[in-house]
Every structure is written in structure tokens, then in C-alpha cells.
Amino acid sequence: MRSPSRGRRLAGLVRLTHPFPSLLDGVATSAIALLAGGDPITAFRLGGSMIALQVSIGALNDLLDASADAGRKPAKPIPSGLVAPRTARAVVATGAVVGLLLAAASGPGLLAIAALGLAIGYGYDRWAKGSAWSWLPFAVGIPLLPVFAWFGATGRLPGEFGVLLPAAVVAGAALAIANARADLERDAAAGQGSVAARLGSDRAWWLSAALLAAVVVVALVSLLSRGVAPLPLVGAIAAAAVIAIGVGWAHSSSTSAARRERAWEIQAIGVALLAAAWLAGVGDLG
């Protein structure tokens, strides 16, 4: 049997890092740090830290799933032979060390937040994934992203985060359900459960859609009540439209798993844009 080419091995290594969520979280972190008033170098460092932490979490996810994925998910980089388990372990360790070191440059407080986020991600990989509680690490972990970015840039958290963080918890739960729904068939083939499997495809869609609608309503009402400038409000409305497109795309129970995954990615982008628009609207947080 021929060994994989260098190009295929490199592509497998990239897939191991879960590039979409890792890069999205990194870009969102940098954008929020800039909105908080951080300088570009700090924003870039915080974004790099978040990417490295997410790479570590994503690589551990594939490493722990390698035996279950063998014969069921041949496109995965470890079962396909594109990435050796030893290499995956090195990626997990390197991502964690780089992410924590970059966070530590902003002080012990941010290092603790980064370590907490890493622990939540590892907890999902090791225990929550494949269970009806798979939504919980998302619901707890996603609010840490704006906390990490803002605190890393300013060393404090403003009172207005009292609105942002509960909404982020709801958004995290909604995205977790949508993500689990995208993986329904693949999880069933691997003998794994999930919150979407427990709810069923239709109820999972309705619950995710309702939670995201609630987040959009809270964001728009809070911006309108503040009388913010038109641009952030337009941005929030545009973000809401992106979320609606993603939700609509995933609506049909006959939609393919690949299409549901793209729909989930659109929803995630929309939520990130909504958070950025909201923070821009209250950018004079004192």
C-alpha cells in the first residue's frame, strides 16, 4: 500500500486542527480586543492564543475519537493514516503550551481564563461529546471568548457584560445543538449519542432556532434601548440575517449532513458578527 503523499499528509494535518472554528474564534477574539481599545499587537497575540488553544482542543477531539472513527469516518486524518497519533499528541501539547504562553503575557488573570477554557474544551472531548450533555461545554465555553478578549485587552470587564454573557450562554447552547444535528448520521454510525439524537432532528432544529431568535431579540432590543449609532445597529441586523440564512438552510429534515454542517458554520459566523456589532454599539463602555 502506497504511503500518502506529502500534500495529503499536510492536508490531513490541517484538518486535524479543525481550521474553521479555530480561525473563526481567533478572528473574533482579535476583533473584540480591538473594539475594547487594545492595540493591534495585543489583539493579534490574543487571537493567536485563542487559535492555538482551539487547535489543541480540536486535535485532542480527533485523537480520542480515532478508534471509534476507524472504518466509520475514513476521511478523518488519523484513521486515514494521514496523521500519526504521535503527531496528533504533539499538536495537542504544542497548541496548549503556545496558547497559554501567549495568554500569560497579559497577566495571571488571563492565563487562568485561558486554562479554564482549555479545561472546558478538553472536558467536552473526553466526557461530554457523544452524550445528551454535549451542549453544556459550548454554553459555558462560548461566553469565555469575549471575556478572554476584553479582559486580555483591558484587564477588566465592564458592567454591560451582564447582558452579553447570558446571551452568549444561550447562543452557545443553540450552536451546540445545531452542530450535534449536523453530525446525527455520523454519530449514529459511530455508536455515539448527542443532544440532537435525544431530541430528534426536528425538535433539535426548532430548539436551536428558538434560542438563536431569543439571542437576536435581546441584542437588537438592548442596542435600540441605548440609542446607539446607526452603523452598529445595521451590523447587528445584517448579522441576524446571516443567522437566519444558516437556520433556514438547515431546516429540512432531509437536508444532507454536509449541508447541515455548512448551515451550522453560517450560524456560527452570524453569531460572531452579532457579538462584534453589539460590542461596537456599546464600545464606549466605561
C-alpha positions in Angstrom: 0.0 0.0 0.0 1.4 3.4 -1.0 2.1 5.9 1.7 0.2 9.2 1.5 1.9 12.0 -0.4 3.3 15.0 1.4 0.5 17.1 0.2 -2.2 14.7 1.5 -0.4 14.5 4.9 -0.3 18.3 5.1 -4.0 18.5 4.3 -4.7 15.9 7.0 -2.7 17.9 9.5 -4.7 21.0 8.7 -8.0 19.1 9.1 -6.7 17.8 12.5 -6.6 21.4 13.7 -10.3 22.0 12.9 -9.5 25.1 11.0 -13.0 26.7 10.7 -13.8 27.0 14.4 -10.2 27.7 15.3 -9.8 30.5 12.9 -13.3 31.9 13.5 -12.6 32.1 17.2 -9.2 33.6 16.7 -10.5 36.3 14.4 -13.4 37.1 16.7 -11.0 37.4 19.6 -8.8 39.8 17.8 -11.8 41.9 16.7 -13.2 42.1 20.2 -9.8 43.0 21.6 -9.6 45.9 19.1 -13.2 47.0 20.0 -12.1 47.0 23.6 -9.4 49.5 22.8 -6.5 47.1 22.7 -3.5 47.9 20.4 -3.1 45.8 17.2 -0.2 43.8 18.6 -2.1 42.8 21.7 -5.2 41.9 19.6 -3.1 39.8 17.3 -1.4 38.0 20.2 -4.8 37.3 21.8 -6.2 36.0 18.6 -3.1 33.8 18.1 -3.6 32.4 21.7 -7.2 31.6 21.0 -6.3 29.8 17.7 -3.6 27.7 19.4 -6.0 26.7 22.3 -8.7 25.7 19.8 -6.2 23.8 17.8 -5.2 21.8 20.9 -8.9 21.1 21.7 -9.7 20.1 18.2 -6.7 17.8 17.8 -7.5 16.1 21.1 -11.0 15.5 19.9 -9.8 13.6 16.8 -7.2 11.7 18.9 -9.8 10.5 21.4 -12.2 9.6 18.6 -9.6 7.8 16.4 -10.6 4.2 17.4 -14.3 4.9 17.1 -13.8 6.7 13.7 -11.8 3.8 12.2 -13.8 2.2 9.5 -16.7 4.7 10.0 -15.2 8.0 9.2 -12.4 7.2 6.8 -11.9 10.9 5.9 -10.7 11.7 9.4 -6.9 12.4 9.4 -5.9 9.8 12.0 -8.0 6.8 10.8 -7.0 7.6 7.2 -3.3 7.3 8.1 -2.6 10.9 7.1 -1.6 11.9 10.7 0.0 9.5 13.2 -1.3 9.5 16.8 2.2 10.6 18.0 1.9 13.7 15.7 -1.6 14.4 16.9 -0.4 14.3 20.6 2.4 16.7 19.7 -0.2 19.1 18.1 -2.3 18.9 21.3 0.6 19.7 23.5 2.1 22.4 21.3 -1.2 24.2 20.9 -1.8 24.2 24.6 1.6 25.5 25.5 1.6 28.2 22.8 -1.9 29.3 23.7 -1.2 29.5 27.4 2.1 31.3 27.0 0.6 33.9 24.7 -2.2 34.5 27.2 0.2 34.7 30.1 1.7 37.8 28.5 -1.4 39.6 29.6 -1.0 38.5 33.2 -2.1 35.7 35.6 -5.8 36.6 35.3 -5.9 36.0 31.6 -3.8 32.8 32.0 -6.4 31.5 34.4 -9.2 32.3 31.9 -7.3 30.5 29.1 -6.6 27.5 31.3 -10.3 27.3 32.2 -11.3 27.5 28.5 -8.8 24.7 27.7 -10.2 22.6 30.5 -13.8 23.1 29.3 -12.7 22.1 25.7 -10.9 19.0 27.0 -13.9 18.1 29.1 -16.1 18.2 26.0 -13.6 16.0 24.1 -13.2 13.5 26.9 -16.6 13.2 28.6 -19.4 15.4 27.2 -19.1 14.6 23.5 -21.4 11.8 22.5 -23.8 12.4 25.3 -27.0 14.4 25.9 -24.9 16.9 27.8 -22.7 17.8 24.8 -24.3 21.2 24.6 -23.1 22.2 28.1 -19.4 22.9 27.4 -20.5 25.1 24.4 -22.9 27.0 26.6 -20.2 27.6 29.2 -17.2 27.9 26.9 -18.5 30.4 24.3 -19.1 33.2 26.8 -15.4 32.9 27.8 -14.3 34.1 24.3 -15.5 37.7 24.8 -14.3 37.6 28.4 -10.9 36.4 27.3 -10.6 39.1 24.5 -11.9 42.0 26.5 -10.1 41.2 29.7 -6.9 40.5 27.8 -7.0 43.9 26.1 -8.1 46.0 29.1 -7.6 44.0 32.3 -11.2 44.5 33.4 -14.8 43.6 32.4 -17.5 46.3 32.2 -20.9 46.0 33.7 -22.6 45.7 30.3 -21.2 42.2 30.1 -24.1 41.3 32.4 -26.2 41.4 29.2 -23.7 39.8 26.9 -22.7 36.8 28.9 -26.2 35.3 29.5 -27.0 35.8 25.8 -23.7 34.1 24.9 -24.6 31.1 27.1 -27.9 30.8 25.1 -26.1 31.2 21.8 -23.5 28.6 22.8 -26.3 26.1 23.6 -28.0 26.8 20.3 -24.8 26.3 18.3 -24.1 23.1 20.2 -27.5 21.7 19.3 -27.1 22.7 15.6 -23.6 21.2 15.5 -24.9 17.9 17.0 -27.8 17.9 14.5 -25.2 18.2 11.6 -23.5 15.0 12.9 -26.6 12.9 13.5 -25.8 10.2 11.0 -22.1 10.1 11.6 -22.6 9.9 15.4 -25.2 7.1 14.9 -22.8 5.2 12.7 -20.1 5.5 15.4 -22.5 4.4 18.1 -22.4 7.8 19.8 -25.3 9.8 21.2 -25.8 13.5 21.4 -28.3 16.1 22.5 -29.7 16.2 18.9 -30.1 12.4 18.9 -32.0 12.7 22.2 -34.3 15.4 20.9 -34.7 14.1 17.4 -33.9 16.1 14.3 -37.0 18.2 14.1 -37.1 19.2 17.7 -33.4 19.9 17.7 -33.9 22.3 14.8 -36.8 24.1 16.5 -35.0 24.5 19.8 -31.8 25.8 18.2 -33.8 28.2 16.1 -35.8 29.5 19.1 -32.7 30.0 21.2 -30.9 31.9 18.4 -34.0 34.0 17.8 -34.0 34.9 21.5 -30.4 36.0 21.3 -31.1 38.2 18.3 -34.1 39.8 20.0 -32.0 40.6 23.2 -29.2 42.0 21.1 -31.4 44.3 19.0 -33.6 45.5 21.9 -30.5 46.3 24.0 -29.0 48.3 21.2 -32.2 50.1 20.4 -32.7 51.0 24.1 -29.3 52.6 24.2 -29.9 54.7 21.1 -26.7 53.6 19.5 -25.2 54.9 16.3 -26.8 53.5 13.1 -23.8 51.6 11.9 -23.6 49.0 14.7 -27.4 48.6 14.5 -27.2 47.9 10.8 -24.4 45.5 11.5 -26.5 43.6 14.1 -29.4 43.4 11.7 -27.1 42.1 9.0 -25.7 39.5 11.4 -29.3 38.5 12.3 -29.9 37.9 8.6 -26.8 35.7 8.3 -28.0 33.7 11.3 -31.5 33.3 9.7 -29.9 32.1 6.5 -28.0 29.4 8.4 -31.1 28.4 10.3 -33.2 28.3 7.2 -30.6 26.3 5.3 -30.6 23.6 8.0 -34.4 23.4 8.2 -35.3 20.4 6.1 -35.1 17.1 7.9 -33.9 15.6 4.5 -31.0 18.0 4.2 -27.7 16.2 3.9 -25.2 16.1 6.8 -22.7 18.2 4.7 -25.3 20.9 4.1 -26.3 20.9 7.8 -22.6 21.4 8.7 -22.3 24.3 6.3 -25.5 25.8 7.8 -24.0 25.4 11.3 -20.9 27.3 10.1 -23.1 30.1 8.7 -24.9 30.3 12.0 -21.6 30.5 13.9 -20.3 33.3 11.7 -23.6 35.1 12.2 -23.3 34.8 16.0 -19.7 36.1 15.9 -20.8 39.1 13.7 -23.7 39.8 16.1 -21.4 39.9 19.1 -19.0 42.2 17.3 -21.8 44.5 16.2 -23.2 44.6 19.8 -19.8 45.4 21.3 -19.2 48.1 18.7 -22.6 49.6 19.6 -21.6 49.8 23.3 -17.9 50.5 22.5 -17.9 53.4 24.9 -18.2 51.0 27.9 -16.8 52.7 30.8 
